[in-house]
């Protein structure tokens, strides 16, 4: 389990390294950022445009802490941390300037440098980072004078390690990362960062090993520990897990202590009763004997009830490779716990996993889950015992293991596949559950059980490709392309373009083509490709989730958190399709909102400038930097009337107001409303109000005279 955890961390670190390098390549090919290096005139507009793009890259990539552009000839350093311009002499991170000056130009891209750098706004606070340096347009053999510096958050890896430990339920192991010199480059504790761990004997053993992974036992502070390690090829980092043996032995010690206390109490009670009853007659003595017999029977029953759990825990430690078993100890445990499998003979591991485990957790309470897993284990045991000698072990969560005596021939593997199919059918028929089965390689020695189980568990992850109810054998990996193909950037670009255009059908088509090319690759390649595609989608739509009702931020976060919990590729399909649909829906909503804002601003401009006789559609289009045809269509689709009609309505309303409330002449009124006195206006007035202007003024005058007369009376 520790090896699998470390492999996942190593995979994520390699992915982080690749993303950092892609970040630098993306930044260095942008012409705006090139101005940050090369602009000789300190043009603020060009520098600001380049800085905004670089700052946007940092903002949209959560794992990046900050980025600098360094131009030593111009003595100009720009940092995204505070957006300030510095000279080399007053830059708050002087170490990076010296690193660039000492750069070996024969190596165009550096390995990450593990550092603790000061924060821009504080001289007492620091940030733990991995620094990448990429020279900009440096001639081979010469020291660079311009460079891009990217600082990746060390906390990103620290949080990832904590997250993976929580998912695996590992709360007792200490996981940390060292480089080739034995320096701690990541640890759950901040105080351990950059600590030299080479003085530890087990660290020197790990550094001296030429194996990519392994485990061994060591002693730390007079306490036994198990050390598990995994190597990272490109970064030459070592991922180490320390697990105290005491964490596994303490429950056994607790059982020993409780058993001793109970036995002592029973003995003392027996002696006390014997002393008291020895003075009594035969009848009371017989009642005492009966009481003691009942107590003894109860203790025997409790011991029988505990034996299956002790047997399961002991076999689990053997399967996980956490216990070395000698022949004498095995014989005694076999009789004591009722173990059927002979661990001294050739063995085979068959791993059963409950399909749809998250639904299983949601549907049943803990007690019901234990009963259902017990029922599954009974079915496996009943069917397998007809052909094989073996034992069933509950490995926690969704996993059950059948360990049995079996040869390593092809015929034996064929028989195991038939056995697995029979078990799958029975579990589905009686309990309505689906099981995925993984058959491990033959176990030549009991000491290699842990390694074989780890390989079998890794093979079971390919259920992601084969789906629920599948049966995986060691030969399955032979059909996989171990050298992963390059990520199909072209199809991903077509997918993003289709998504931006709102073409869901095209988007799903390109997505299906990308996934189809991954089905014959390794599990790690599938996950890394899906992560890469998701980051591309997230980076291409940074503002699409701004609308308050959008579920996109939660959907992105949920995918990244649950990436290792997906059981089938179909579940990943559903997530991507939901995100595609949400992006298109949110984009449409955003577009409608933007259209409404533009229409509101057009109305406001008309209501403020209606007095201008030159106000027309072309003037509005020029003010909004839009084509007159597009602006006119947008306004009419939103209001049901053209911009010219709306201008006329506003002006006519003002004309009517002045006619009703003032004594101005018609010419004066028209000048205030942006009209010229012409026959066209009089025709338009009659069409708008239904009567000629002269008749309207006469009717208003009569109404005013009538009102004045009534007031006089």
N, C-alpha and C positions, 0 to 999 in steps of 0.2 A: 504494500500500500504506500509506504514511504517512497519507494522508487518511482511509482506511478505519479505521486504528488510532485516529486522533484522533476520528473520528465515534463509535466505540465508547466511548471515554473520555468524550466529551461526553454521550452517551446515559446512561452510568452515573452521571455527576455529576448530571444532571437527575433521574435516578431517586433518587439519594441525597437531593437537595433535597426531592423529593416525599415521600419516606419520613420525613424530619425534620419536615416540616410536618404529616404525618398523625400522627406521634408526639405533637406538641404538641396537636393537636386531640383525640386520644384522652385525653391526660392532663387537659386542661382540662374535659372533660365528665364526668369521674369525680367523684362527690360526696365520696369519701374524700379526694382531693387538694384539693378545695375547702376542706376543713378546715384544710389547711396555710396557706391564705391568710387565711381568714375567722374561724377559731375564736377567739373573744375570751377564752376562759377558760384557755387553755393546757392543755386536757384531754389528758393524755398518751396515753390510750387512743385517742382519735380521731386525734390527730396521728400516733401510731405506725401505725395502720391506713392512713392516707393515705400515709405515707412508705413503708411496705412495698409498696404498689401501685406507687408511682413508681419505687422501687428495682427492682421486678420488671420494669417496662417497660424500664429502662436495661439490666438484665441480659440480657433476651431480645432486645435489638437491638444486635448486635455493633458497629455503626458509631457508637453513642453513647458518648462518654467520660464525661460526667457531666451532671446536671441540678440546677438550684437552683429553689426557690420563694422569692420575695422579697416581704415584707410590710413596707414602709417605715413605715406608721403604728405598727405594733407593734414595729418595729425587730427583726424576726425573719427570718433567712435560714437555710434548711435545704438542705444539700448531700448528694447521694447518693454523693459520692466517699468521704466518711468517716462519713456518717450523723450529723454533728454539727449543733448549733444555734449560729448566730452572730448577733451584732449587726452593723449596717452598719459600725461603727467598727473591729471586730476581724476582719472577714471577710478571708480570705486572697486573695480576688480583688476588690480594691477598684474596679478599672476597670469592672466590670460594674454596680456601684451607680451610678457616675457616668453610665454609658450610659443607665440607666433614668431617672435624674433629668433627663437632657437629651432624653428621648424625644419625638418629634413625634407627638402623638396622632392627627393626621390620617391617619397610615399605620398601620393596625391590625396589620400583620405585617411585620417587618423582613426585609431581605435578610441573608444570613449575613455576619457580621463576622469577618474573618480575624485571629486573635490568637494570641499565645503567652502562656499563663496559667501561674501557679505551681501546683505540686501541693500538695494539702492537707497532706501529711505531710512536706514538705521546702521550705525556703526557697531552695534552690539548684537544684532541678530544675524543669523546665517541660514543658508539653505543648502541641503545636501543634494548634489546634482551629478549627472554624468555628462561631461563636456565633449562635444564633437567639434572639430575644426576642419573647415573646407576652404583651402586657398582659392582665390578668385583670379583666374587667368594668370597662373604662375608658370614661367618657363621652367622646363625640366632642369634640375641641377642648381636652380637659384632659390634663394630664400623668398618667401612670399611677402608682399607689401600690403596686399588686401586679402581679407578673409571673412568668411561667415562663421560665427560661433553660435552653436545651439546648446543650451543647457537643458537636459532632460531630468525631470523630477525623480529623485531616488524614492520619494514617498509613493510614486506610482507603483513601483515594484513591491514596496513594503506592503501596501494595501492589497495588492494582488496575492501576495503570499498569505496574508491573514484571511482573505476571502476564500482561497482554495482550502486552507486548513479547516475553516468553518464548514465548508461543504462536505469535506471528507470525514468530519467528526473527529479530527485529530486535535485534541486539546492538551496532549502531554509531550509532544515532540518540540524540540527547539530547532527551527529551520533558519539557516543563514547562508550567505553567499560570499565567497572569497575569490580574489584574482590569482594569477599565477605566482605572485609573490607572497601569498598568504595574508594579504590585507583584506579586512572585512569590507565588502562593498555594499552589503545590505543586511539588515538585521531588524527584528521586531522592536528592539530597543534603540532609541536614537543615540544613546551614549556609546554604543558599540561601533558606530559608523567610523571607518578608517582606522580601526584598531588593528594592530599587528597580531595575528593569531598564529604566526609560524612557530612560536615557542611551544605550542601544544603538540604533543607527540602524535595524536591522531590526525592533526592537520598536516604534519609533515608526511605521514603515511599516505594521506589522500593525494597530496601534491606529487609524491614519488610514484604513484600508481599510473601505469600506462593503459588501464582499462577505462572505458567510457562510463561505466557505472559499477557499483559493487557495494558490499556491506561487510562489516567486521565488528568484533566485540572489543571494547577497550575499557579502561578504568580511569575515571575522572574523580578526583577528591575521594579516593578509596571507594567509589561507588561504580558498579558495573553499568556500562552504557552500550547501546547498539548504534553504530555509526553507519549511515547510508549516504552514498554520494553519487552524483551524476555530473558528467562533464559537458560543457558547452564548447562545440568545436570552433566556431568562429571567434568568440570572445575569449576563449581559454579561461573561463570562469568555472569554479567548482560550486555545486549546490549541495549543501551538507544538511543532514537531519540527525539530531541527537535524541535518542529515546532511552530514558532511564528504565532499567530492568525493574526497579522498585515500583514503577507505575503499574506493572503487570503482576508483581508478586504480592503487593499489598492486599488485594482482595483475598488471595489464598491465605495470607497470614491472618486476616480477619476471620475467615472461616475456621482456621485452626484455633484461634483464641476463643471464639464463641463455643466451639465444640468442647474445648477443655473446661470452660466455665460451666456449661450445662452438665457435663459428666461429673464434675466435682460436686455441683449442687445435688444432683441425683444421688450420688454416693453418700453425701452427708445426710440427706433426707432418709435414705434407706437405713443408715446406722441409727439415726434418731428414732425412727419408727421401730426398729428392732429392739432398742433399749426400752422404749415405752411398752411395747406389746409383749415383751418377754415376761412381764409380770401379770399378764392377763391370761384368761382361759383360752381354750382351743378355738372357740368361735371368733373372738376378736383377732386372734393370730391368723386364722384362715382368711378373714376379711383383709388383713394386711397383706398376706401373700397374694391374694387376688388383685389388690390395688397395685402392688409392685409389678405383677405380671402384665396388667393393662398398660402401665407406664412403659414397660419394656417393649410391648408390642407397638406402642405409639412411636417410640424412638426408632424402632426398626422400620416402621412405615415412613417416617420422615427421611430416614437414610435412603430408602428405596426411591422416594420422590426426588431427592437431590441428586441421585446418581446420574440420570440423563443429562442434567445441566453440567455436572462435573465432567462427564464424558465429552460433551460437546465443546466445553472450554479447552479441554486438554487437546482434543483433535484439532481445534482451531489454531492453537499455538503451533502445532506440528505443521499444518498446512501453510501457515504464514511464514514458516521458517524461523520462528522465534524460540524454538526449543530443540536441543540436541538430545536424541534418545539412544540410550544404550540398550543392549539386548535384555539385560536383567531387568531394567526398569520397565521396558515395554511389556515383558511377560507378566509382571506384577500388575501393571495398570490394565492390561487386557483382561485379566481375571476380575480385578476389583471393579472396573467400570463397565464390563460387558462389551468390550470392543470386538467386533467380528473380523475386521480387516487385519491381515498379517502384513505389517509395514516392512518386513524383511524380504518380501517378494516383489516382483515387478508390479507397478501400480499404474493407475490411470485416474485422472481428475476429469469429472464432468460438471461444468458450472451451469446452473439454472438461474435465469433472471426473470423476475416478474415484469411483464410488459405493462406499460402505462402506470408506472409506480406512483407518479404524482397524483393521478386519479385515485389510486389505491389508498393513498394517505388521506385524501379528502373525503372518501366515502366511508371509511371505517375508523372506529375508535381504536386506541392502542390494544385493548384487550381482544377485540374482534380480529385485529391484524395478527396477533400472536396465534389465535386459534386457527385462522385461515392458513398461515404459514405452516403450522403444525399439521394441518390436513394435507397440504401439498407435500410435506416431507414424508408423511405416511404413505401417500400414493407412490412416490419415488421409491421408497424402501420396499413396499409390497411387490411392485413390478420388477425391480432390479434383483431382488433376492431370489427370484425364480431361476436366474441364469448366473448371477455373480455373487461373490462374497464381498460385502462392502458396508459402509456406514454413510449416513446422511448427516451433514453438519450445516446448521443455520449460521451463515457468515454475516448476519446483520443486514439491515436495509432490504434491498430487493434480491439478494443473492443467497442461494443454497448450493452446497457442493456435495456431490456423490463421489466418494473416494473408494475405489474398488480394485480388486486384484484382476489384472488383465495383461495379456501379452501385447507387444508393440507391432503386430503384423497388420497388413491391410485388411485381412479377413476380420480381425478383431475390431478394427475401426468401423468396418461396415456393419458389424453386429451392434456396435454402440450407437450408430446412427439410427438403426431400426428400434433399439431400446428407447432412444430419445423421442422418436416419433410416437411410440406407444404411450410414453408418459405424457407427452403434450396432449394427445387425444383424450386420455383419461382425465387429466386436470381440467381440460376445457369442458368435458362432458359432465363431470360431477360438481365442479366448483365454479364453472364459467370464468376461468382465467386463462390468459394466454401466456405461454412461457417461451423465452428464447434460450437456446441451448448452445453451449460452446464446449467442444471436446478438446482436452489438452493433449500435449505430446506425451509419449510414454515416459514414465518416471523410472530411471535406471537405479537410482539410489534414493533412499528416504531423505538424505541430506539435501537433495536438490528439489524437494517438494515446494519450498518457498519460491524458488526461481520459476518453476513450472507453473505454479499458481499465478504468479505475477504475469507471466506471458499469456496464460489463458484469459486472465482478466482483461489484458490489453487487447487480445483478439476479440473478446466479447463486445468491445466498443464498436466493432464493425457492424453491429446491429443497426447503426445509423444508416448504413448503405443497404443492407439486406432486408431490413424491416422486422416488424414483430413476427414472432412465431418461426424465426429462422433457426437453422442448425449450422453452426460454424465448425469447421475442422481445420487442423494445422495446414492442410493443403490449400486452403482458401487464399492464403497470403501469396501463393505462387502466381495468382492471376492479377495481383496488384503491381502497378508500376512504381517501383521503389524510388526511381529518380523522378521527382514531381515535375510535371510540365510547367512552363511559365504561365503566370496568370494571364488570361485572355483580356488584356487591357482594351483591345479594339472593340470586342463585344460589350465590355462593360461601358465603354464610352457611348456605344449605340443605345444601350439600355438607359443610360442617364439622359441622353438626348430625347428618347421617346418619352421618358417620365416627365421631362420639362415641358414637352408638348401635350401632356395629358393623354397619351396613347397607351392605355393599359394593356390592350391586346399585344402591341409590339413589345412593350416592356416585359410582359410575361414570356413572350416568345424568346427574347434574348436571354432572359433569366434561365429558362429551361435549357437553352443551348449551353450556357456556362456550366450548369449543374451536370448535364449529360457528359461533359468532358472531364468531370471530376470523379465519376462513379468508379473508375478503375484505378484510382490513386489511393494513397494511404489515408487513414483516419485523420492524421495530423494535417495533411494537405487540404482535405475537405474543410476542416474547421478554420484553418488559416485563410483559405480562399473566401469562405463566408464572412469572416471577420473583416478581411480587406474590402470586400464588396460593400459591407455595411458602413465601413468608415468612408468609402468613396461617396455613398449616398448621403451620409450625414454631412460630409464636407461640401457637397454640391448644393445642399438645401439648408444653409445655415439660418435663414430667416423665415423658413416656411412654417415654423412652429410658433411664431410670435403671436398669432391670434389666440385669444384666451381659451377657446374651446378645443384647441388642437391637442390630440393625445400623443403626438409624435415624440416629444421628449421622453415620456414614460415608456413608449414602445422601444425606442433606441436603448434606453437604460435597461429595460427588462431583457432585451436580447443579449446584451453584453454580460449581464449578470448570470443568465441561465444558459449560456452557450454550451457549457459542458453537461447540462442536464437534459438536452434534447436526446431522445431515444431513436428517432427515425428522421430521415431526410424530409419526410412529409410534414413533420412538425415545423421544421425550418421553412419549408415552402409556405405554410400557413402564415407564419410570422412575416415573411417578406411580402406576400400578397396583401396582408393587412396594412403593412407600411406603405406599399405602392398606392393602395386605394386611399389611405389617409392623406398622403402627399398630394394626390390629384384633387381630392375634395378640399383640402386646406388651401391649395393654390387657387382654386376657383373662388373660394370665399374671399381670399385676400384680394384677388383681381376685382371682384364686385365692390369691395370696400374702397379700393383705390379709385374706381370709376365714380363712386358716389362722392368721394372727397373732391375730385376734379370738378364734377358738376356743381357742387356747392360753392366752390371757389369761383367758377364762371358766373354763377348767379350773383354772388357778392360783388364781383367786378362790374357787372352790368348795372346793378343797383347803385354803385358808387359813381360810375362814369357815364350814366345815360345822358347827361347834359352835353357830352362831346358829340357833335354832329358827325364826326368821322368814325364813331364806334360801329364796327361791323365784325363779321365772322373772321376776316383776315387779320384784323387787329387782335382779336382774342387768341387766334391760333399762334400769332407771333409772340404774344405775352406768355403763352404756356409752352412754347417751343414744340408745337405739334402741327401736323398738316391740317389745313382747313377742312378737307374732306373727312379725315378721321375724327376731328373734334366735333364737327357738325353731326356726324352719325352717332357718336357717343352721347352727345347732349340730347338728341331726339329720342334715342333708344331709352334713355333714363327718365325723360320728362314728358315724352309724347308730343313735343312741339319743337320747332327749330329754334336756333339761337336768335335769328332775326325776329321771329314771332315773339320771343320772350322780351327782346329789346323793345319792340313795339308795345307790348302789354305794359311794361314798366313806364315807358314814356306817356302812354295814354292815361294811365292811372294818375301820373303826376299832373298832366293837363287837366283832368277832371277835378283834381284837388284844388288847383289854382283857380279854375273857373268857379268853383263852389265857394272858396274861402277868400279870394282876393278880387280887387277891382282893376287888375292889370289888363292892358289891351291884348288882343289876340297875338300880335307880333311879339310883345314882350314875353308872353307865356310860352310861345313856340321857341324863342331864343333860350329860355331857361330849361326847356325840355329837349333840346338837341334837334328840333325840327326847323325846316325852312318853310316859310309861308308859300304854299303852292297849291295848285288844284289837287295834286296827289294827296296832300294832307287832308283836305276837306272830304275827299272821297273815302279815305281811310277812316276818318272820324265817323262818318255816317255808317260805314260798314261795321265799325267796332261797337258803336252805341245805339245804332238803329235810327237815329235822327240826324239832320244836318246840324252843323255847329251853330248857325244863326238861330235856328229854332230852339236849340238847347239853351242858348243864352237868354232868349225871350222867356222861356218857361222858368228858368232860374230867377229872372227878374220879377216875374209875376209872383213866384213863391216868396221871394224876399219882401215884396210890397205887401202881400197878404199877411205875412208874419208881423210886419211892422204895424199894420192897421190893428191887428188883434191885440198887440202889446199896448197901443195907444188907448184902445177902448177899455 
